[in-house]
Amino acid sequence: MTSYSKLEDLLNLTKEYIHNEDSTKKIVHAYEVAEKMHNGQFRKSGEPYIIHPLNVACILASLHVGPDTICAGLLHDVVEDTSMTKEELASEFGEDIAELVDGVTKVGQLKFVSLEEKQVENHQHMLLAMAKDIRVIVVKLADRLHNIRTLGSLNSEKQVRIAKETLEIYAPLAHKLGIFRIKAELEDTALKYVEPAYYNKILGQIKSEDSVRMQNVDHTIDEIKKLLDESGLKNYRIKGRIKNIYSIYKKMVNQNKDFKDIYDILAIRVIVDSIGECYQVLGIIHSHYTPVPKRFKDYIAVPKPNMYQSLHTTVISNDGFTFEVQIRTEDMDRVAEYGIAAHWAYKEGVEYSKEREQFEIAQKLKWYGDLLKFSEEEKSDDAKDYVETVKEDLLNTNVYVYTPQGEVIDLPVGATPLDFAYKIHTNIGNKTVGAMVNNHIVPLDYELQTGDIISIKTNKNSFGPSENWLKIAKTTHAKHKIKSFLNKQNRDILVLHGKELVDEEFHQNKIISYELTDVFAKENFTKNNINNLDELYLEVGKGNLSPKTVLSKFTGDDQNKLEEAFNRQMERNQRILTTNSDTGVVVEGLTNPQLKLGSCCNPIPGDEIIGYVTKGNGIVVHHLNCKNAKTFQKERIIPLKWATNPGRKYPVSIKIEATSNMNLLVEIMNTVSASNMSILAINANSSSVVSTIVKLKVMCNNLLDLEKMIINLKKVKYIYNIERENL
């Protein structure tokens, strides 16, 4: 851990790759401005404050970032902690540096109720700024790295809070960016404050066994060198390293292992010139040492989402010593240490726009592309929801699965096909009816494993998510989308129900022809916080507003308005439509037409319908989306409407997909009965040990009643999909 105390330390680092005199002058000027603005300020350690931004800039220079990013590191606290404004900063150093500093600023301008809320807002501010410019998080990581190096000067409460925050937010971000050097130090230093007993125990065990283990490693390295020399390999490097303390701690806690049971505490790294030589070295290692089963990983053929590439294998030496071997090229090793920074290390004379850089990074780092997309789509004011989604879904990903096209999708441990579907697209998630993993049908609550190939089955006529899906989905993003759908669905049902109640009230008062508008709703019900017609119907559907009140507002004391309504009614009666009492369907211009409801799709009032003129059997009424409608001759199709009050019940068929359970049919029958519907037929067929398909035929009044019943059915915990038959 290196500490820097003067400007020369920074310039010694930058001169390795920055040779342009103007760039160096800019960095020196940024240091001088930062020193001047922070003059008289001191850190808790007693050091002048300038030591902190200087060290942040030096950490950035070790990553070979550009001059503007180094300047932002030097100036990252001047707007927050001094009298300098963002506008003054932009005037002095340009918009790029000012925007970077603004993005890095730890605290937004909002007022907060509590420290916890303040921290959540800070994280949201940071993540949104990062979505605009990824350099923000690189500066932020350097800032956090120096802060955690100097935690010793703070009180114990602050030490633990900052260390926990580091493990939850910053270390995962460093991992996602592939910057192993920063990640490892953040994790190990934070662990020292969060779990000091564990940290000291592991450190002591490493030291006590260090000499013996390193002797084994040195001996094994000599053996491998001899093997590689004999094979004719010339240009290679080989070294041994101890895994960082936090990774050992995670294995001990998560896998409930003792220190002595962790085999790969020490790793030997072999670095060669080409990918072909990587596999050649692997063959040599496996031919001389015994590989441990299921411990080989090929991250060259399938890189990790943070671009990490290497061959990993765990082997047993001839004297029983178990160790891990990592084999990679020089470029791969550079990426493993510096991550994304290795890809866009500053090169003089190469002009890169911020937008092009962002695009290229999003192409290389899929999770960053997901963050850009998520931050654009989710304009939520709920900072906590945003931060939790990013933390749980984007940062905490350890399972890597594939689409049928071979695209890698990263998800948190415990994720299900539903999480996968919503990660691909919201509409795919909402219309999911089944999943296949590795060409086998699986239930929607199947726990995905690294390497799985997932194919999602969708149906455009699916009624969408059920409440049970909230128990199946593991990612915050999927749960958020499911809740949004259910809330909207329930809202739509209430709006329709409210409209139905208002219509009924008007008809009972002999007003058949009338028109309610958004203007009517807003003018008469603003005090009820109603601004449009849908909101009016919603409040009626909820029972917060009486349909009689709507009627009285419509008629009022204005006799002219009432007469106008009756005139419109009489005009409508002049061209009244004929209603067939058997079907409840209206055909304009025909008296007593021969009508029949299509048994293939079972249309019900509320459905969009069409008529098909048959030869000899009159007009058959079909749902607009009936599968058979695709074969109809266009000239035989006529428009149809439902009568206002058909006054009869209709059969309708639905298909239910559910997890197999002996109580399933009982639950379905009870739910249908509670919805005041009668069952015409019910048939269950188990498609597998875990899945059952139920065909249900019921009698209902209209689409609204059917949708109410379906919402209740979705609450049955075994049911995961419901759809209409033949649509």
VODREN-14450 format. One record per residue (C-alpha): residue number from 1; x, y, z. Coordinates in steps of 0.2 Angstrom, whole numbers, plus 2048, in hexadecimal, padded with zeros to 3 digits. Last residue first. Layout:
REM residues N
 num  px  py  pz
 NUM   X   Y   Z
...
REM end
This chain:
REM residues 727
 num  px  py  pz
 727 6E4 7A9 76E
 726 6DF 797 76E
 725 6DD 795 781
 724 6DE 7A4 78C
 723 6EE 7A5 797
 722 6F4 7A2 7A9
 721 706 7A0 7AF
 720 70F 79D 7C0
 719 702 794 7CA
 718 707 78A 7DA
 717 706 799 7E6
 716 6F3 79D 7E1
 715 6F3 7B0 7E0
 714 6F3 7AF 7CD
 713 6E2 7A7 7CF
 712 6DB 7B7 7D7
 711 6E2 7C2 7C9
 710 6DB 7B5 7BD
 709 6C9 7B7 7C5
 708 6CA 7CA 7C3
 707 6CF 7C8 7B1
 706 6C0 7BD 7AD
 705 6B5 7C9 7B6
 704 6BB 7D7 7AB
 703 6BB 7CC 79B
 702 6A8 7C9 79D
 701 69A 7C0 7A6
 700 6A3 7B0 7A9
 699 6A0 79D 7A7
 698 6B0 792 7AA
 697 6BB 786 7A0
 696 6CC 781 7A8
 695 6DA 778 7A0
 694 6E8 775 7AE
 693 6FA 772 7A9
 692 705 76A 7B7
 691 718 76C 7B9
 690 725 764 7C5
 689 724 751 7C1
 688 720 756 7AF
 687 712 75B 7A3
 686 705 756 7B1
 685 6F4 758 7A9
 684 6E5 760 7B2
 683 6D4 761 7AB
 682 6C6 76D 7B0
 681 6B5 76F 7A8
 680 6A5 77B 7A9
 679 6AB 784 7B9
 678 69F 791 7C0
 677 6A4 7A2 7C4
 676 6A1 7AD 7D4
 675 6B4 7B1 7D6
 674 6B4 7A7 7E7
 673 6AF 798 7DC
 672 6BD 79B 7D0
 671 6C9 79C 7DF
 670 6C2 78C 7E8
 669 6C4 782 7D7
 668 6D6 788 7D4
 667 6DB 784 7E6
 666 6D3 773 7E6
 665 6DC 770 7D5
 664 6ED 774 7DC
 663 6EC 76B 7ED
 662 6F6 75C 7E7
 661 704 767 7E0
 660 70D 768 7CF
 659 714 779 7CC
 658 708 783 7C1
 657 702 787 7AF
 656 6F0 78C 7AD
 655 6E7 78C 79C
 654 6D7 795 79A
 653 6C7 792 791
 652 6B8 79D 791
 651 6A5 79A 792
 650 699 7A9 792
 649 68C 7AF 79D
 648 67D 7B9 799
 647 675 7CB 799
 646 67E 7D2 78A
 645 67E 7E4 792
 644 686 7F0 787
 643 685 7E5 778
 642 696 7DF 771
 641 69C 7E5 761
 640 69F 7DD 750
 639 6AA 7E1 740
 638 6A8 7D6 731
 637 6B5 7C9 72A
 636 6B0 7BF 71A
 635 6BA 7CA 70E
 634 6CA 7C7 719
 633 6C9 7B4 716
 632 6CD 7AC 727
 631 6DD 7A2 729
 630 6E5 7AD 736
 629 6D4 7AE 740
 628 6D6 79C 745
 627 6E3 7A1 753
 626 6D6 7AD 75A
 625 6DE 7BE 75D
 624 6CE 7C8 759
 623 6C3 7BC 763
 622 6B7 7B4 758
 621 6A4 7B5 754
 620 69D 7AA 747
 619 691 7B1 73B
 618 684 7A6 732
 617 686 794 730
 616 683 791 71E
 615 693 797 717
 614 69C 7A0 725
 613 69D 7B3 728
 612 6AB 7B6 734
 611 6A7 7C3 742
 610 6B5 7CC 74B
 609 6B7 7CF 75E
 608 6C2 7D9 76A
 607 6BE 7D1 77B
 606 6B4 7DB 788
 605 6A5 7D0 787
 604 6AC 7BE 785
 603 6B3 7B4 776
 602 6B5 7A1 777
 601 6C5 79F 76C
 600 6C1 78E 763
 599 6AE 78D 768
 598 6AB 79D 75D
 597 69B 7A5 763
 596 68C 7A3 757
 595 682 7B0 74E
 594 673 7B0 742
 593 66E 7C2 740
 592 65E 7C8 748
 591 65E 7D9 73F
 590 66E 7DE 737
 589 674 7F0 734
 588 682 7F0 741
 587 685 7DF 749
 586 684 7DE 75C
 585 689 7CF 766
 584 681 7CA 776
 583 682 7B8 770
 582 670 7B1 772
 581 667 7C1 774
 580 66D 7C7 763
 579 66E 7DA 764
 578 668 7E6 756
 577 670 7F7 756
 576 667 807 759
 575 668 813 74B
 574 65A 81F 751
 573 65E 81A 763
 572 66F 823 762
 571 666 833 75D
 570 65B 830 76C
 569 669 82E 778
 568 672 83E 771
 567 662 847 774
 566 661 840 786
 565 673 846 789
 564 66F 858 782
 563 660 858 78D
 562 66B 855 79C
 561 677 862 797
 560 66A 86F 794
 559 662 86B 7A6
 558 672 870 7AE
 557 670 86C 7C0
 556 67E 85F 7BF
 555 67C 851 7B2
 554 68E 84C 7B1
 553 692 851 7C3
 552 682 847 7C9
 551 688 838 7BF
 550 69A 838 7C6
 549 693 83A 7D8
 548 687 82B 7D4
 547 696 821 7CF
 546 69D 823 7E1
 545 6AF 827 7E4
 544 6BB 81E 7EF
 543 6B5 80D 7EB
 542 6C5 807 7E2
 541 6BC 806 7D2
 540 6B5 817 7D4
 539 6C6 81E 7D7
 538 6CD 815 7C8
 537 6BF 81B 7BD
 536 6C4 82D 7C1
 535 6D6 82A 7BF
 534 6D2 823 7AE
 533 6C8 832 7A9
 532 6D6 83F 7AD
 531 6DD 84A 7BB
 530 6D6 843 7CB
 529 6DD 849 7DB
 528 6CC 849 7E3
 527 6CC 85C 7E3
 526 6CF 85B 7D1
 525 6BE 851 7CF
 524 6B3 85C 7C4
 523 6BE 865 7B8
 522 6CB 857 7B7
 521 6BE 849 7B3
 520 6B4 853 7A7
 519 6C4 858 79E
 518 6CA 846 79D
 517 6B9 842 795
 516 6A9 83A 798
 515 69D 837 78A
 514 68B 833 78A
 513 67E 829 781
 512 674 81C 78C
 511 66D 828 79A
 510 65E 81F 7A1
 509 663 821 7B3
 508 667 80F 7B4
 507 672 811 7A5
 506 67C 81F 7AD
 505 680 815 7BD
 504 684 805 7B3
 503 691 80F 7A8
 502 699 816 7B8
 501 69A 805 7C0
 500 6A2 7FD 7B0
 499 6AE 80C 7AF
 498 6B3 809 7C1
 497 6B6 7F6 7BD
 496 6C0 7FA 7AE
 495 6CB 806 7B8
 494 6CD 7F9 7C6
 493 6D2 7EC 7BA
 492 6DF 7F8 7B2
 491 6E6 7FC 7C3
 490 6E8 7EA 7C8
 489 6F1 7E7 7B8
 488 6FC 7F6 7BB
 487 700 7F1 7CC
 486 704 7DF 7C6
 485 70F 7E5 7B8
 484 719 7F1 7C3
 483 71B 7E3 7D0
 482 722 7D7 7C3
 481 72E 7E5 7BD
 480 734 7E9 7CE
 479 736 7D6 7D2
 478 740 7D3 7C3
 477 74C 7E2 7C7
 476 74E 7DD 7D9
 475 755 7CC 7D3
 474 74E 7BC 7DC
 473 73E 7B8 7D2
 472 734 7A9 7D9
 471 72C 7B1 7E7
 470 726 7C1 7DD
 469 721 7B4 7D0
 468 713 7AE 7DB
 467 70A 7BF 7D9
 466 707 7BA 7C7
 465 710 7C1 7B8
 464 707 7C2 7A7
 463 6F6 7BE 7A0
 462 6FF 7B4 792
 461 6F8 7B8 781
 460 70A 7BD 77A
 459 710 7AC 77F
 458 723 7AA 785
 457 72F 79B 787
 456 740 7A1 78D
 455 750 797 788
 454 75E 796 795
 453 76F 78E 792
 452 776 78A 7A3
 451 789 78D 7A6
 450 788 794 7B7
 449 779 78D 7C0
 448 767 794 7C0
 447 75B 790 7CE
 446 74B 788 7C7
 445 73C 793 7CD
 444 735 794 7BC
 443 734 781 7BB
 442 740 779 7AE
 441 73D 771 79D
 440 74E 76A 797
 439 758 770 788
 438 766 776 793
 437 75A 781 79D
 436 748 783 795
 435 73C 78F 79C
 434 729 792 79D
 433 71B 79F 79B
 432 724 7AF 79A
 431 71A 7BD 793
 430 71F 7CA 7A1
 429 731 7C5 7A1
 428 732 7C6 78E
 427 72A 7D7 78E
 426 736 7DD 79C
 425 746 7D8 791
 424 755 7CD 793
 423 757 7D0 7A5
 422 745 7CD 7A8
 421 746 7BC 7A0
 420 756 7B7 7AA
 419 74E 7BC 7BA
 418 73F 7B1 7B5
 417 74A 7A3 7B1
 416 750 7A3 7C3
 415 75E 7AC 7CD
 414 765 7A4 7DD
 413 777 7AC 7DB
 412 775 7BD 7D2
 411 775 7BE 7BF
 410 781 7C0 7B1
 409 77B 7BD 79F
 408 787 7B6 792
 407 781 7B6 780
 406 783 7A5 778
 405 774 7A6 76C
 404 769 79B 777
 403 76C 7A8 785
 402 77A 7A3 791
 401 77C 7A3 7A4
 400 789 7AB 7B0
 399 785 7AA 7C2
 398 790 7B5 7CE
 397 787 7C6 7CD
 396 786 7D1 7DC
 395 78A 7E2 7D2
 394 77C 7E2 7C6
 393 76D 7DA 7CE
 392 76F 7DD 7E1
 391 779 7ED 7E1
 390 770 7F5 7D2
 389 75F 7F0 7D7
 388 762 7F5 7E9
 387 769 806 7E4
 386 759 80A 7D9
 385 74D 804 7E6
 384 755 80F 7F3
 383 756 81E 7E8
 382 743 81D 7E4
 381 741 82C 7D8
 380 740 81F 7CA
 379 745 823 7B9
 378 749 811 7B6
 377 74B 80F 7A3
 376 75B 819 7A1
 375 764 813 7B1
 374 75F 801 7AC
 373 766 803 79A
 372 776 80B 7A0
 371 778 7FE 7AE
 370 775 7F0 7A2
 369 782 7F7 796
 368 78E 7F7 7A6
 367 789 7E5 7A9
 366 78E 7E0 797
 365 79F 7E7 799
 364 7A8 7E7 788
 363 79A 7EF 77E
 362 796 7FB 78C
 361 7A8 800 78D
 360 7A9 803 77A
 359 799 80E 77B
 358 7A0 818 78A
 357 7B0 81B 781
 356 7A7 821 772
 355 79C 82D 77C
 354 7AB 834 785
 353 7B4 837 775
 352 7C5 82F 772
 351 7D3 837 769
 350 7E3 82D 769
 349 7F3 838 769
 348 7F8 833 77A
 347 7F1 822 780
 346 7E8 821 791
 345 7E3 810 797
 344 7D2 80C 78F
 343 7D3 7F9 78F
 342 7DF 7F7 79E
 341 7D3 802 7A8
 340 7C5 7F5 7A5
 339 7CD 7E9 7B0
 338 7DE 7EE 7B8
 337 7E5 7DE 7BF
 336 7DB 7D1 7B5
 335 7DC 7DC 7A5
 334 7EF 7DD 7A6
 333 7F0 7CA 7A9
 332 7E5 7C7 79A
 331 7F0 7D2 78F
 330 800 7C9 795
 329 7F7 7B8 791
 328 7EF 7AC 79E
 327 7F1 79C 7A8
 326 7EB 79B 7BA
 325 7F1 78C 7C4
 324 7E8 788 7D5
 323 7F1 77E 7E2
 322 7F0 76D 7EC
 321 800 766 7F4
 320 7FF 753 7F4
 319 812 750 7F1
 318 810 74D 7DE
 317 806 75D 7DC
 316 7F3 75D 7DC
 315 7EA 769 7D0
 314 7DE 777 7CF
 313 7DA 77E 7BE
 312 7D7 790 7B8
 311 7D9 796 7A6
 310 7D8 7A9 7A5
 309 7CD 7B7 79E
 308 7C5 7C5 7A8
 307 7BA 7D0 79E
 306 7AF 7D6 7AC
 305 7A1 7CB 7A5
 304 7AD 7BC 7A8
 303 7B5 7B5 798
 302 7AE 7A5 78F
 301 7BC 79E 784
 300 7CA 7A6 78F
 299 7C0 7A3 7A0
 298 7C2 790 79E
 297 7C0 789 7B0
 296 7C7 779 7B7
 295 7C2 774 7C8
 294 7B5 767 7C5
 293 7C1 759 7C9
 292 7D2 75E 7D0
 291 7DF 75C 7C3
 290 7EE 750 7C7
 289 7FE 757 7C2
 288 80A 754 7B3
 287 7FE 752 7A5
 286 7F2 75F 7AC
 285 800 76C 7AD
 284 807 768 79B
 283 7F5 769 794
 282 7F2 779 79D
 281 802 780 796
 280 7FD 77C 784
 279 7EC 784 787
 278 7F4 794 78C
 277 801 793 77E
 276 7F3 793 772
 275 7EC 7A3 77A
 274 7FD 7AC 777
 273 80C 7B3 780
 272 80C 7AB 791
 271 808 7AF 7A3
 270 808 7A0 7B0
 269 800 7A4 7C0
 268 802 799 7CF
 267 7F4 79B 7DC
 266 7F4 799 7EF
 265 7E5 799 7FA
 264 7DE 78C 7ED
 263 7DB 77D 7F8
 262 7CF 784 805
 261 7CD 776 812
 260 7DB 77C 81E
 259 7D2 78D 820
 258 7C2 784 826
 257 7B3 783 81A
 256 7A1 789 81D
 255 79F 78B 80A
 254 799 79D 80B
 253 7A3 7A2 81B
 252 7B4 799 817
 251 7B2 79D 805
 250 7AE 7AF 808
 249 7BD 7B1 814
 248 7C9 7AA 808
 247 7C3 7B7 7FB
 246 7C5 7C4 808
 245 7D7 7C0 80C
 244 7DD 7C2 7FB
 243 7E4 7B2 7F2
 242 7F6 7AF 7F5
 241 801 7B1 7E5
 240 80E 7A7 7DB
 239 817 7AC 7CC
 238 81B 7A6 7BA
 237 820 7B0 7AB
 236 821 7A9 799
 235 82B 7AC 789
 234 834 79C 784
 233 829 78D 784
 232 833 77E 77D
 231 829 770 786
 230 839 76D 791
 229 839 77F 796
 228 826 77E 79B
 227 829 76E 7A6
 226 839 775 7AE
 225 82F 785 7B2
 224 821 77B 7B9
 223 82C 772 7C5
 222 835 782 7CB
 221 823 789 7CE
 220 81F 77A 7D8
 219 82E 77B 7E3
 218 82A 78E 7E6
 217 818 78A 7EA
 216 81C 77C 7F6
 215 829 788 7FF
 214 81B 795 7FE
 213 80F 78A 807
 212 81B 785 815
 211 821 797 817
 210 80F 79E 817
 209 807 792 823
 208 808 79D 832
 207 806 7AD 828
 206 7F6 7A7 81F
 205 7EF 7A0 82F
 204 7F3 7B1 838
 203 7EA 7BB 82A
 202 7DB 7AF 82A
 201 7D9 7B2 83D
 200 7DD 7C4 83C
 199 7CF 7C7 82F
 198 7C2 7BC 837
 197 7C4 7C5 848
 196 7C4 7D6 83F
 195 7B4 7D3 836
 194 7AE 7E4 830
 193 7BE 7EE 833
 192 7CB 7E2 82C
 191 7BE 7DC 81E
 190 7BE 7EE 817
 189 7D1 7ED 815
 188 7D0 7DC 80C
 187 7C2 7E0 801
 186 7C8 7F1 7FB
 185 7DA 7EA 7F9
 184 7D3 7DC 7EE
 183 7C8 7E7 7E4
 182 7D5 7F4 7E0
 181 7E1 7E8 7D9
 180 7D4 7DD 7D1
 179 7CD 7EB 7C6
 178 7C1 7E1 7BC
 177 7B4 7EF 7BA
 176 7A7 7E3 7C2
 175 7B4 7DF 7D0
 174 7B7 7F1 7D3
 173 7A4 7F4 7D4
 172 7A2 7E5 7E0
 171 7B0 7ED 7EB
 170 7A8 7FE 7EB
 169 796 7FA 7EF
 168 793 7ED 7FD
 167 7A4 7EA 803
 166 7A9 7FC 803
 165 798 801 80B
 164 79D 7F4 819
 163 7AE 7FC 81B
 162 7A6 80E 81C
 161 79A 809 829
 160 7A7 7FE 833
 159 7B4 80C 833
 158 7A7 81A 837
 157 7A1 810 847
 156 7B3 80D 84C
 155 7B9 81F 84C
 154 7C3 825 83D
 153 7D6 826 83C
 152 7D8 814 838
 151 7CE 816 828
 150 7DD 81C 81E
 149 7DE 80F 811
 148 7CB 80F 810
 147 7CB 821 80B
 146 7D9 81E 7FE
 145 7D0 80F 7F6
 144 7BF 819 7F7
 143 7C6 827 7ED
 142 7CE 81C 7E0
 141 7BE 813 7DE
 140 7B5 823 7DC
 139 7C1 829 7CE
 138 7BE 818 7C5
 137 7AB 81A 7C9
 136 7AA 82B 7C0
 135 7B5 825 7B2
 134 7A5 81B 7AD
 133 79C 82A 7A7
 132 789 82C 7A6
 131 785 81C 7AE
 130 792 820 7BB
 129 789 830 7BF
 128 779 825 7C2
 127 783 819 7CD
 126 78B 827 7D8
 125 77B 831 7DA
 124 772 821 7DF
 123 77F 81D 7EB
 122 77F 82E 7F3
 121 76C 82D 7F4
 120 76D 81C 7FD
 119 77A 824 809
 118 76E 833 80D
 117 760 827 810
 116 76B 81E 81D
 115 771 82E 825
 114 75F 833 827
 113 752 840 821
 112 75C 846 812
 111 75D 857 809
 110 762 856 7F7
 109 771 85E 7F0
 108 77B 84E 7EC
 107 789 847 7F7
 106 798 83E 7F1
 105 79D 849 7E2
 104 7A4 83D 7D6
 103 798 841 7C8
 102 79B 854 7CB
 101 7AE 851 7CA
 100 7AC 848 7B9
  99 7A0 856 7B3
  98 7AD 863 7B7
  97 7BB 859 7B0
  96 7B2 858 79F
  95 7AB 869 79F
  94 7BC 872 79F
  93 7C9 875 7AC
  92 7C8 887 7B3
  91 7B6 88C 7AC
  90 7B0 87B 7B0
  89 7B6 87C 7C2
  88 7AF 88D 7C4
  87 79E 886 7BE
  86 79F 877 7CA
  85 7A2 883 7D8
  84 7B1 886 7E3
  83 7AD 88A 7F5
  82 7B5 87A 7FC
  81 7AF 869 801
  80 7A3 863 7F4
  79 7A9 86D 7E5
  78 7BC 86A 7E9
  77 7BA 857 7EE
  76 7BE 84F 7DD
  75 7CB 85C 7D8
  74 7DB 850 7D8
  73 7D1 841 7D2
  72 7C9 84C 7C5
  71 7DA 852 7BF
  70 7DF 83F 7BE
  69 7D0 83C 7B3
  68 7D3 84B 7A8
  67 7E5 845 7A5
  66 7E0 833 7A0
  65 7E1 823 7AA
  64 7F1 819 7AB
  63 7EA 80E 7BA
  62 7F9 813 7C5
  61 7F4 825 7C0
  60 7E3 822 7C8
  59 7EB 81C 7D8
  58 7F6 82C 7D8
  57 7E7 837 7D5
  56 7DE 830 7E4
  55 7EE 832 7EE
  54 7EF 845 7E9
  53 7DD 847 7ED
  52 7E0 840 7FF
  51 7F0 849 803
  50 7E8 85A 7FE
  49 7DF 859 80F
  48 7EE 85D 819
  47 7F1 84E 825
  46 7EA 84E 837
  45 7E4 83C 835
  44 7D2 843 835
  43 7D6 84C 825
  42 7DB 85E 825
  41 7D5 86E 81C
  40 7DF 87E 81D
  39 7E2 87E 80A
  38 7D6 873 801
  37 7D2 880 7F4
  36 7E5 884 7F2
  35 7EB 872 7F1
  34 7DD 86E 7E5
  33 7E1 87C 7DA
  32 7F4 878 7DA
  31 7F0 865 7D7
  30 7E5 86A 7C8
  29 7F3 876 7C1
  28 7FF 867 7C2
  27 7F3 85C 7B9
  26 7F1 869 7AB
  25 803 86C 7AA
  24 806 859 7A7
  23 7F9 859 799
  22 801 868 791
  21 812 860 791
  20 80C 850 789
  19 816 841 78F
  18 809 838 799
  17 80D 825 79A
  16 81B 823 7A7
  15 81B 836 7AA
  14 80B 833 7B4
  13 812 829 7C2
  12 821 834 7C5
  11 815 843 7C4
  10 80A 83C 7D2
   9 819 83A 7DE
   8 820 84B 7D9
   7 80F 853 7DF
   6 813 84E 7F1
   5 80D 842 7FF
   4 809 831 7F7
   3 805 821 801
   2 809 810 7FA
   1 800 800 800
REM end
